[in-house]
Amino acid sequence: MFSFVVNRLSFLKVIPLAAIFFDCLIKLWMLATNPKVLDWIDELERMWLQQNNSSTRIHRYGGLQFNCNNKEYAHVHSNGLLDMLLSKSLKKQLMREGRVQDHQVFENTGWISFYIKNEDDFHYAISLLELNLKRSVSFKK
């Protein structure tokens, strides 16, 4: 359903708060069907906020946005879909490993998507966030 909305009803994102409302509906659905995903999202937020110069906020298309130095690094929707911007070379490497996929909207860019469905995925999401943060910190030096 999430893919259908993104691909077929994306025009709704120009309506103020529509994406956030839709994400709230997803959160209610996850609360009923797989509440552990919401716990993992909360844990990702807690871990992220322990980093220097980090913050979170509601993403403009729903979900939770992860920022460092006021720049978006990733965001996670309430269904556990983690979207993250990487370098194109790192994205290709991770896609070859088969755990991440091309972003549904921003194909052929550095954006990746990864679904957090179980505890192993949760730990992989942590490693993706850490990898991206380390890469960007070393890039700035």
Order of alpha helices (4+ residues) and beta strands (2+ residues): alpha-alpha-alpha-beta-beta-beta-beta-alpha-beta-beta-alpha
